[in-house]
Amino acid sequence: MRIIFAGTPEIAATVLRRIIDSPHEIAAVVTRPDAPLGRRRRLTPSPVAALAEAEGLPVVRATRITAEALDEIRETAGPVDLGVVVAYGAILPDDLLDLPAHGWINLHVSLLPRWRGAAPVQRAIAAGDAPLGFSVIGVTSELDAGDVYEQQTVAGLDDATAGEVLRRMGVEGAESVVAVADGLAAGTAHPVAQKGEVTVAAKLDRQFGRLSWMQPVAQVFNRWRAATPEPGAWTTLDGDTCKVLRLGRPDPAAQTPSLQPAGSVVLWQRRVLVAAADGWLELLEVQPAGRRGMAARDWANGLRQQGAAADQPLAVFA
């Protein structure tokens, strides 16, 4: 099958890599334009563009699919059998959806119809969904509403961050994408309509990453997982932002101190603990305002040296 591929981030590059390694042929790749990256804000190709160009594939860069972009895609790709889209970052217009003979398929990283929209993994983790999974669907003009070709759950993600989940979904989802393409080529792929309650995965903003220590341990931990690495989990200390880079849950069998008010930070048996509504979480790595990331123990030892009383919390997050 001659395939046109649309995608931008690392998960999309993982799927593209798998298609390149399959018997199918990539006719053209559509991705977002190069964007500033890093502290020096250097223009950097998307992961998909970098892979495609390394493989000598034709690349069309477009922020959105305008009439001019569509003409370029048609000219670049020529006749195509199938379109595959993974996190491209913009809506595909009907004229592009009609281009491949077999239409388009999409790897969507949730168990549809739950979490249609822009941030399905993060919303699912924050909601405490288990198990997590992905869907390969047909693409229609209605967002993430297409019929389902394949749907799978992914095991072993109970403590995984959103970044880790996306990496796993990319690897396992890529296999399903190729399997569906194989089935379409053979005439054996038959999708079924989505069933169940529709929920919407709204876009994320910075506030999504703010941790509320007044919530139970499970909810705080899930919010940290969901916001890591993007948009980033954070809290406040004395009015300043403190990023929470790594957070853990103590072993239920481990001894912990008597629970203190939510947000209290204590140094206990060489571990840095922070109180939630119903128990303790272990702080592993932080980035205080204006400083680099550091081990939580080093940060806590610095607070203790500043004269925190032995019977009082080292700090209180808000």
C-alpha positions as a Markdown table, in Angstrom:
| # | Residue | x | y | z |
|---|---|---|---|---|
| 1 | Met | 0.0 | 0.0 | 0.0 |
| 2 | Arg | 1.2 | 3.5 | -0.8 |
| 3 | Ile | 0.7 | 5.5 | 2.4 |
| 4 | Ile | 0.6 | 9.2 | 3.2 |
| 5 | Phe | 1.7 | 9.8 | 6.8 |
| 6 | Ala | 0.8 | 12.8 | 8.9 |
| 7 | Gly | 2.3 | 13.3 | 12.4 |
| 8 | Thr | 4.6 | 15.5 | 14.4 |
| 9 | Pro | 5.9 | 14.3 | 17.9 |
| 10 | Glu | 8.0 | 11.3 | 19.0 |
| 11 | Ile | 5.1 | 8.9 | 19.2 |
| 12 | Ala | 4.3 | 9.7 | 15.6 |
| 13 | Ala | 7.9 | 9.1 | 14.6 |
| 14 | Thr | 7.8 | 5.7 | 16.3 |
| 15 | Val | 4.8 | 4.7 | 14.2 |
| 16 | Leu | 6.4 | 6.1 | 11.0 |
| 17 | Arg | 9.5 | 4.1 | 11.7 |
| 18 | Arg | 7.5 | 0.9 | 12.0 |
| 19 | Ile | 5.7 | 1.6 | 8.7 |
| 20 | Ile | 9.0 | 2.3 | 7.0 |
| 21 | Asp | 10.2 | -1.1 | 8.1 |
| 22 | Ser | 7.0 | -2.8 | 6.8 |
| 23 | Pro | 6.3 | -3.9 | 3.2 |
| 24 | His | 4.2 | -0.7 | 2.8 |
| 25 | Glu | 5.5 | 2.3 | 0.9 |
| 26 | Ile | 5.5 | 5.9 | 2.3 |
| 27 | Ala | 4.5 | 8.2 | -0.5 |
| 28 | Ala | 4.8 | 11.5 | 1.5 |
| 29 | Val | 5.1 | 12.8 | 5.0 |
| 30 | Val | 3.1 | 15.7 | 6.4 |
| 31 | Thr | 4.3 | 17.4 | 9.6 |
| 32 | Arg | 4.3 | 20.7 | 11.4 |
| 33 | Pro | 7.0 | 23.3 | 10.6 |
| 34 | Asp | 10.3 | 23.5 | 12.4 |
| 35 | Ala | 9.9 | 25.1 | 15.8 |
| 36 | Pro | 12.1 | 26.8 | 18.4 |
| 37 | Leu | 13.5 | 24.3 | 20.9 |
| 38 | Gly | 15.7 | 24.4 | 24.0 |
| 39 | Arg | 17.1 | 27.3 | 26.0 |
| 40 | Arg | 18.6 | 28.8 | 22.8 |
| 41 | Arg | 15.3 | 28.5 | 20.9 |
| 42 | Arg | 17.0 | 27.0 | 17.8 |
| 43 | Leu | 14.7 | 26.1 | 15.0 |
| 44 | Thr | 14.4 | 22.3 | 15.1 |
| 45 | Pro | 12.6 | 19.8 | 12.9 |
| 46 | Ser | 9.9 | 17.7 | 14.4 |
| 47 | Pro | 10.8 | 14.1 | 15.3 |
| 48 | Val | 8.7 | 13.0 | 12.3 |
| 49 | Ala | 10.5 | 15.5 | 9.9 |
| 50 | Ala | 13.9 | 14.4 | 11.2 |
| 51 | Leu | 13.2 | 10.7 | 10.7 |
| 52 | Ala | 11.6 | 11.2 | 7.3 |
| 53 | Glu | 14.5 | 13.3 | 5.9 |
| 54 | Ala | 17.0 | 10.9 | 7.3 |
| 55 | Glu | 15.2 | 8.2 | 5.3 |
| 56 | Gly | 15.0 | 10.3 | 2.2 |
| 57 | Leu | 11.2 | 10.6 | 2.2 |
| 58 | Pro | 9.4 | 13.6 | 0.8 |
| 59 | Val | 8.2 | 16.0 | 3.5 |
| 60 | Val | 5.5 | 18.6 | 3.4 |
| 61 | Arg | 5.6 | 21.1 | 6.3 |
| 62 | Ala | 2.3 | 22.8 | 7.2 |
| 63 | Thr | 0.9 | 24.4 | 10.3 |
| 64 | Arg | -2.6 | 23.6 | 8.9 |
| 65 | Ile | -3.9 | 22.1 | 5.7 |
| 66 | Thr | -4.6 | 25.1 | 3.5 |
| 67 | Ala | -5.5 | 24.9 | -0.2 |
| 68 | Glu | -1.9 | 25.6 | -1.0 |
| 69 | Ala | -0.7 | 22.8 | 1.4 |
| 70 | Leu | -3.2 | 20.4 | -0.1 |
| 71 | Asp | -1.9 | 21.1 | -3.6 |
| 72 | Glu | 1.6 | 20.4 | -2.4 |
| 73 | Ile | 0.6 | 17.2 | -0.8 |
| 74 | Arg | -1.2 | 16.0 | -3.9 |
| 75 | Glu | 1.8 | 16.8 | -6.1 |
| 76 | Thr | 4.3 | 15.2 | -3.7 |
| 77 | Ala | 2.4 | 12.1 | -2.9 |
| 78 | Gly | 0.7 | 11.2 | -6.1 |
| 79 | Pro | -1.8 | 8.3 | -6.0 |
| 80 | Val | -2.1 | 6.9 | -2.5 |
| 81 | Asp | -4.0 | 3.9 | -1.0 |
| 82 | Leu | -4.1 | 4.9 | 2.7 |
| 83 | Gly | -3.5 | 7.8 | 5.0 |
| 84 | Val | -2.2 | 7.3 | 8.6 |
| 85 | Val | -2.3 | 10.2 | 11.1 |
| 86 | Val | -0.8 | 10.2 | 14.5 |
| 87 | Ala | -0.8 | 13.4 | 16.6 |
| 88 | Tyr | -0.3 | 15.7 | 13.6 |
| 89 | Gly | -1.6 | 18.7 | 15.5 |
| 90 | Ala | -4.3 | 20.1 | 13.2 |
| 91 | Ile | -7.6 | 19.0 | 11.7 |
| 92 | Leu | -7.4 | 17.2 | 8.3 |
| 93 | Pro | -9.9 | 18.8 | 5.9 |
| 94 | Asp | -12.4 | 16.6 | 3.9 |
| 95 | Asp | -10.5 | 17.1 | 0.7 |
| 96 | Leu | -7.4 | 15.5 | 2.2 |
| 97 | Leu | -9.5 | 12.8 | 3.9 |
| 98 | Asp | -10.8 | 11.9 | 0.4 |
| 99 | Leu | -7.4 | 11.6 | -1.2 |
| 100 | Pro | -6.4 | 8.0 | -0.3 |
| 101 | Ala | -8.5 | 5.1 | -1.8 |
| 102 | His | -9.0 | 3.5 | 1.6 |
| 103 | Gly | -9.3 | 6.7 | 3.5 |
| 104 | Trp | -7.3 | 7.4 | 6.7 |
| 105 | Ile | -6.7 | 5.6 | 9.9 |
| 106 | Asn | -5.6 | 7.2 | 13.2 |
| 107 | Leu | -3.7 | 5.9 | 16.3 |
| 108 | His | -5.6 | 7.5 | 19.2 |
| 109 | Val | -4.1 | 6.9 | 22.6 |
| 110 | Ser | -7.2 | 6.1 | 24.6 |
| 111 | Leu | -9.9 | 3.5 | 24.7 |
| 112 | Leu | -12.5 | 5.3 | 22.6 |
| 113 | Pro | -15.0 | 6.7 | 23.0 |
| 114 | Arg | -13.5 | 7.7 | 26.3 |
| 115 | Trp | -11.2 | 10.7 | 26.0 |
| 116 | Arg | -11.8 | 12.0 | 22.5 |
| 117 | Gly | -9.6 | 15.1 | 22.0 |
| 118 | Ala | -6.2 | 16.6 | 22.4 |
| 119 | Ala | -4.8 | 15.1 | 25.6 |
| 120 | Pro | -6.3 | 11.6 | 26.1 |
| 121 | Val | -3.3 | 10.0 | 28.0 |
| 122 | Gln | -3.0 | 12.9 | 30.5 |
| 123 | Arg | -6.7 | 13.1 | 31.1 |
| 124 | Ala | -7.0 | 9.3 | 31.5 |
| 125 | Ile | -4.2 | 9.2 | 34.0 |
| 126 | Ala | -5.5 | 12.1 | 36.0 |
| 127 | Ala | -8.9 | 10.5 | 36.2 |
| 128 | Gly | -7.3 | 7.3 | 37.6 |
| 129 | Asp | -8.4 | 5.2 | 34.6 |
| 130 | Ala | -7.1 | 1.6 | 34.5 |
| 131 | Pro | -6.2 | -0.1 | 32.4 |
| 132 | Leu | -5.0 | 2.4 | 29.8 |
| 133 | Gly | -5.0 | 1.6 | 26.1 |
| 134 | Phe | -5.2 | 2.8 | 22.5 |
| 135 | Ser | -7.5 | 2.6 | 19.5 |
| 136 | Val | -6.9 | 2.5 | 15.7 |
| 137 | Ile | -9.9 | 4.1 | 14.1 |
| 138 | Gly | -11.1 | 5.4 | 10.8 |
| 139 | Val | -10.9 | 9.2 | 10.4 |
| 140 | Thr | -14.0 | 11.2 | 9.8 |
| 141 | Ser | -14.9 | 14.8 | 9.9 |
| 142 | Glu | -16.1 | 14.4 | 13.5 |
| 143 | Leu | -13.2 | 14.5 | 15.9 |
| 144 | Asp | -12.1 | 11.0 | 17.0 |
| 145 | Ala | -15.5 | 9.5 | 16.2 |
| 146 | Gly | -14.5 | 7.0 | 13.5 |
| 147 | Asp | -15.2 | 3.3 | 13.6 |
| 148 | Val | -12.7 | 1.1 | 15.5 |
| 149 | Tyr | -10.4 | -1.2 | 13.6 |
| 150 | Glu | -8.5 | -2.3 | 16.7 |
| 151 | Gln | -8.4 | -1.5 | 20.4 |
| 152 | Gln | -5.9 | -2.8 | 23.0 |
| 153 | Thr | -5.1 | -2.3 | 26.6 |
| 154 | Val | -1.5 | -1.9 | 27.7 |
| 155 | Ala | -0.3 | -3.6 | 30.9 |
| 156 | Gly | 2.2 | -2.4 | 33.5 |
| 157 | Leu | 1.4 | 1.3 | 33.4 |
| 158 | Asp | 0.1 | 1.8 | 37.0 |
| 159 | Asp | 2.9 | 4.1 | 38.1 |
| 160 | Ala | 4.0 | 5.4 | 34.6 |
| 161 | Thr | 4.1 | 9.0 | 33.8 |
| 162 | Ala | 2.4 | 10.4 | 30.7 |
| 163 | Gly | 5.7 | 10.5 | 28.8 |
| 164 | Glu | 6.4 | 6.8 | 29.6 |
| 165 | Val | 2.8 | 5.8 | 28.7 |
| 166 | Leu | 3.1 | 7.6 | 25.3 |
| 167 | Arg | 6.4 | 5.8 | 24.6 |
| 168 | Arg | 4.7 | 2.4 | 25.2 |
| 169 | Met | 1.6 | 3.3 | 23.3 |
| 170 | Gly | 3.8 | 4.3 | 20.3 |
| 171 | Val | 5.6 | 1.0 | 20.2 |
| 172 | Glu | 2.6 | -1.2 | 20.7 |
| 173 | Gly | 0.2 | 1.1 | 18.7 |
| 174 | Ala | 2.6 | 1.0 | 15.7 |
| 175 | Glu | 2.2 | -2.7 | 15.5 |
| 176 | Ser | -1.6 | -2.3 | 15.4 |
| 177 | Val | -1.4 | 0.4 | 12.7 |
| 178 | Val | 0.6 | -1.9 | 10.4 |
| 179 | Ala | -1.7 | -4.8 | 11.2 |
| 180 | Val | -4.7 | -2.7 | 10.2 |
| 181 | Ala | -3.0 | -1.5 | 7.0 |
| 182 | Asp | -2.2 | -5.2 | 6.2 |
| 183 | Gly | -5.9 | -6.0 | 6.7 |
| 184 | Leu | -7.1 | -3.1 | 4.5 |
| 185 | Ala | -4.8 | -4.3 | 1.7 |
| 186 | Ala | -6.1 | -7.8 | 2.1 |
| 187 | Gly | -9.7 | -6.8 | 2.4 |
| 188 | Thr | -10.0 | -8.4 | 5.8 |
| 189 | Ala | -10.2 | -5.3 | 8.0 |
| 190 | His | -13.8 | -4.6 | 9.2 |
| 191 | Pro | -14.2 | -1.7 | 11.8 |
| 192 | Val | -17.0 | -1.5 | 14.3 |
| 193 | Ala | -18.8 | 1.5 | 15.7 |
| 194 | Gln | -17.6 | 3.0 | 19.0 |
| 195 | Lys | -19.7 | 2.0 | 22.0 |
| 196 | Gly | -20.0 | 3.6 | 25.4 |
| 197 | Glu | -20.1 | 7.1 | 27.0 |
| 198 | Val | -18.2 | 9.8 | 25.2 |
| 199 | Thr | -15.8 | 11.9 | 27.3 |
| 200 | Val | -13.6 | 14.8 | 26.1 |
| 201 | Ala | -9.9 | 15.2 | 26.7 |
| 202 | Ala | -9.5 | 19.0 | 26.6 |
| 203 | Lys | -6.2 | 20.7 | 25.9 |
| 204 | Leu | -3.8 | 21.1 | 28.8 |
| 205 | Asp | -2.6 | 24.4 | 30.2 |
| 206 | Arg | 0.0 | 25.2 | 32.9 |
| 207 | Gln | -2.6 | 25.0 | 35.7 |
| 208 | Phe | -3.3 | 21.3 | 34.9 |
| 209 | Gly | 0.1 | 20.6 | 36.5 |
| 210 | Arg | -0.6 | 22.3 | 39.8 |
| 211 | Leu | -0.6 | 19.7 | 42.6 |
| 212 | Ser | -3.3 | 20.0 | 45.3 |
| 213 | Trp | -2.1 | 18.4 | 48.5 |
| 214 | Met | -5.6 | 18.6 | 50.0 |
| 215 | Gln | -6.5 | 15.7 | 47.8 |
| 216 | Pro | -6.0 | 12.0 | 48.6 |
| 217 | Val | -2.6 | 10.4 | 47.8 |
| 218 | Ala | -3.9 | 8.5 | 44.8 |
| 219 | Gln | -5.3 | 11.7 | 43.2 |
| 220 | Val | -2.1 | 13.7 | 43.8 |
| 221 | Phe | 0.1 | 11.0 | 42.5 |
| 222 | Asn | -2.0 | 10.5 | 39.4 |
| 223 | Arg | -2.0 | 14.3 | 38.7 |
| 224 | Trp | 1.8 | 14.3 | 39.0 |
| 225 | Arg | 2.0 | 11.3 | 36.5 |
| 226 | Ala | -0.4 | 13.0 | 34.1 |
| 227 | Ala | 1.5 | 16.3 | 34.1 |
| 228 | Thr | 5.0 | 14.7 | 33.7 |
| 229 | Pro | 6.8 | 15.7 | 31.6 |
| 230 | Glu | 4.4 | 18.2 | 30.0 |
| 231 | Pro | 3.0 | 20.7 | 31.1 |
| 232 | Gly | 5.0 | 19.9 | 34.2 |
| 233 | Ala | 3.9 | 19.3 | 37.8 |
| 234 | Trp | 4.4 | 22.1 | 40.3 |
| 235 | Thr | 3.4 | 23.5 | 43.6 |
| 236 | Thr | 4.1 | 26.7 | 45.5 |
| 237 | Leu | 6.4 | 27.4 | 48.5 |
| 238 | Asp | 6.3 | 30.8 | 50.1 |
| 239 | Gly | 4.6 | 32.2 | 47.0 |
| 240 | Asp | 7.2 | 30.8 | 44.6 |
| 241 | Thr | 6.8 | 28.0 | 42.1 |
| 242 | Cys | 8.6 | 24.7 | 42.9 |
| 243 | Lys | 8.6 | 22.1 | 40.2 |
| 244 | Val | 8.0 | 18.5 | 41.3 |
| 245 | Leu | 10.2 | 16.5 | 38.9 |
| 246 | Arg | 9.9 | 13.1 | 40.6 |
| 247 | Leu | 7.4 | 11.8 | 43.1 |
| 248 | Gly | 6.8 | 8.4 | 44.5 |
| 249 | Arg | 4.4 | 6.5 | 46.8 |
| 250 | Pro | 6.0 | 4.9 | 49.9 |
| 251 | Asp | 5.7 | 1.2 | 50.3 |
| 252 | Pro | 2.4 | 0.6 | 52.2 |
| 253 | Ala | 4.3 | -1.6 | 54.7 |
| 254 | Ala | 6.9 | 1.0 | 55.4 |
| 255 | Gln | 6.8 | 3.0 | 58.6 |
| 256 | Thr | 5.8 | 6.6 | 58.3 |
| 257 | Pro | 5.3 | 9.5 | 60.8 |
| 258 | Ser | 1.9 | 10.6 | 62.1 |
| 259 | Leu | 0.1 | 12.5 | 59.4 |
| 260 | Gln | 0.6 | 16.3 | 59.4 |
| 261 | Pro | -1.4 | 19.0 | 57.6 |
| 262 | Ala | -1.6 | 18.7 | 53.8 |
| 263 | Gly | 1.5 | 20.1 | 52.1 |
| 264 | Ser | 3.8 | 19.6 | 55.1 |
| 265 | Val | 7.3 | 18.4 | 54.1 |
| 266 | Val | 9.3 | 16.3 | 56.6 |
| 267 | Leu | 12.6 | 14.5 | 56.5 |
| 268 | Trp | 11.9 | 11.0 | 57.8 |
| 269 | Gln | 14.4 | 8.1 | 58.0 |
| 270 | Arg | 16.5 | 9.7 | 55.1 |
| 271 | Arg | 13.4 | 10.2 | 53.0 |
| 272 | Val | 11.6 | 13.4 | 52.1 |
| 273 | Leu | 7.9 | 13.0 | 52.6 |
| 274 | Val | 5.0 | 15.4 | 51.8 |
| 275 | Ala | 1.6 | 15.1 | 53.3 |
| 276 | Ala | -1.6 | 14.6 | 51.3 |
| 277 | Ala | -5.1 | 14.5 | 52.6 |
| 278 | Asp | -4.9 | 10.8 | 53.6 |
| 279 | Gly | -1.3 | 9.8 | 53.7 |
| 280 | Trp | 2.3 | 10.6 | 52.6 |
| 281 | Leu | 4.0 | 10.8 | 49.2 |
| 282 | Glu | 7.8 | 10.6 | 48.8 |
| 283 | Leu | 9.4 | 13.6 | 47.2 |
| 284 | Leu | 12.4 | 12.5 | 45.1 |
| 285 | Glu | 13.5 | 15.4 | 42.9 |
| 286 | Val | 12.5 | 19.1 | 42.9 |
| 287 | Gln | 13.4 | 22.3 | 41.1 |
| 288 | Pro | 12.9 | 25.3 | 43.4 |
| 289 | Ala | 12.3 | 28.7 | 41.8 |
| 290 | Gly | 15.4 | 30.1 | 40.1 |
| 291 | Arg | 17.5 | 26.9 | 40.6 |
| 292 | Arg | 18.3 | 23.7 | 38.8 |
| 293 | Gly | 16.6 | 20.4 | 39.5 |
| 294 | Met | 18.1 | 18.6 | 42.5 |
| 295 | Ala | 17.6 | 15.5 | 44.7 |
| 296 | Ala | 14.8 | 16.2 | 47.2 |
| 297 | Arg | 17.1 | 15.1 | 50.1 |
| 298 | Asp | 19.7 | 17.8 | 49.1 |
| 299 | Trp | 17.0 | 20.4 | 49.0 |
| 300 | Ala | 15.6 | 19.2 | 52.4 |
| 301 | Asn | 19.0 | 19.2 | 54.0 |
| 302 | Gly | 19.5 | 22.8 | 52.9 |
| 303 | Leu | 16.2 | 23.8 | 54.6 |
| 304 | Arg | 17.3 | 22.0 | 57.7 |
| 305 | Gln | 20.6 | 23.9 | 57.8 |
| 306 | Gln | 18.6 | 27.1 | 57.6 |
| 307 | Gly | 17.3 | 26.4 | 61.0 |
| 308 | Ala | 14.0 | 24.5 | 60.7 |
| 309 | Ala | 12.8 | 23.3 | 64.1 |
| 310 | Ala | 13.2 | 19.5 | 64.6 |
| 311 | Asp | 9.6 | 19.1 | 65.6 |
| 312 | Gln | 8.2 | 21.2 | 62.7 |
| 313 | Pro | 7.8 | 20.6 | 59.0 |
| 314 | Leu | 10.8 | 21.7 | 56.9 |
| 315 | Ala | 8.4 | 23.5 | 54.6 |
| 316 | Val | 4.7 | 23.6 | 53.7 |
| 317 | Phe | 3.6 | 23.5 | 50.1 |
| 318 | Ala | 0.5 | 25.4 | 49.1 |
